[in-house]
C-alpha cells in the first residue's frame, strides 16, 4: 500500500519509543504518594493522555498543579535507561526530510524531549502538552503541528498506538496508521485507522518533490 503525503506526524511513546516500564513505575509511585487506591488507579487510562487530564480524573482540582509537577519530576528523573527505540523508528525517520515530520506527544516538553534525547532523536518540531489547551483525542495537537509545518491537515498522516491519538488524527481530517505496540488491533481498527501495522518496521518512505511517498508492507 502506498500513501502520498506532505508530512508525517508521530506520537512518541508507544510509536517511536517505549518507556512503558518507566511510565508504570513512576505513576504507581505517584498514586501511592497521593493515596490513590489500586482500584481507582486501574480504572484510569494512562496511555496517550496528558498528565493533567489523568490527575484531574483522580484528584480534587486544588491538588492537580502540584500533582502534575510531581509526576513530571518522577518521570524525567527516570528517563536514563528507561527508554528504548521501537523497531523501524530510526530507519524511517532518517529517510525523511527534517521539515516533513514532527513528533506530537501528550507528554510535557521537558519530558518528551528528554525521552527523545535519551535515544538520540532530535526532531525539528515537537508539539507537546505545554503547547495546547486541549489534548488528544481533541484534534488540536495535530492541527497545530500541520500549521507549524505549513501543510494542509488533509495531506498529513498520523502514526499512533493509542485510541485517543487515532481519534485526534481522525478528527483533524488526517489519514491514520495504527501500531499494535500497546493495544490489540481490535481496539484500533474499528473506524479509527486507515491501516494497522505491528510497528514502524512495516513502513518505509521516500522523499518526493514537496512531499513524502509512504509504502506500508503487509
Phi, psi and omega in degrees: 000135178240141177230130175262131184218162173268332181203152178245133182241121186248129162298163182260284187289122183095350180243301177269319184227168172233129173228029188300319179298318178296317181302309183290326177297313184288318181290327177294318177296317179301314181299319178297318180298327183261011174069028179272130183287160178300322180293317178297318182293318183294336184279352185255134176282121180271319195284133174080013182236146177298146181302324181297324179289321178296313179300322181294333177286341190243342188229158175292155185307323185291346181260353190295312183301314179296319182293322178294318177298323181291317181292326177296318178301314181296315185288319179297321180290345183258004184295314184302119180079359183252011183228136176227148174288140174274156184305136176086349185299303186297317182298317181293312183295325180290344178272356186257140170298143185301332183267012182245010177208159179210159173257131180237102188244150175276353177283163172292163180298317181301315182287314181300314181289328176295318179294317179297316180296327180300329180252014174078025177255129180226082182296154175288332180222129173234124171258122185239176182301330181294338188270353190231167175253338180227122182273173175306137018274007174294145181285353186310313183300318181287323177295322177295319179298315179299318179297315181295327179278348179073036182235159177288127178308324181294347180256019179252152174240128180261134175246119188216153177248352186242144178306319181299320179291321178294321176299319179296316179297316177301313182296335178277357180080023183256156170289149183231135175242121182263139175251135181268042181279334181229346180229156175290151180303325181296336179277347189245340191266345186284080178078001183262330188234141172284327181217145174239128179229164180292312179195186185287353175293344178274359186241133172231159184215152177222132179291138175237177178297107178079009181193202183220137172254121181257137174240130183244122181277157174099000000 
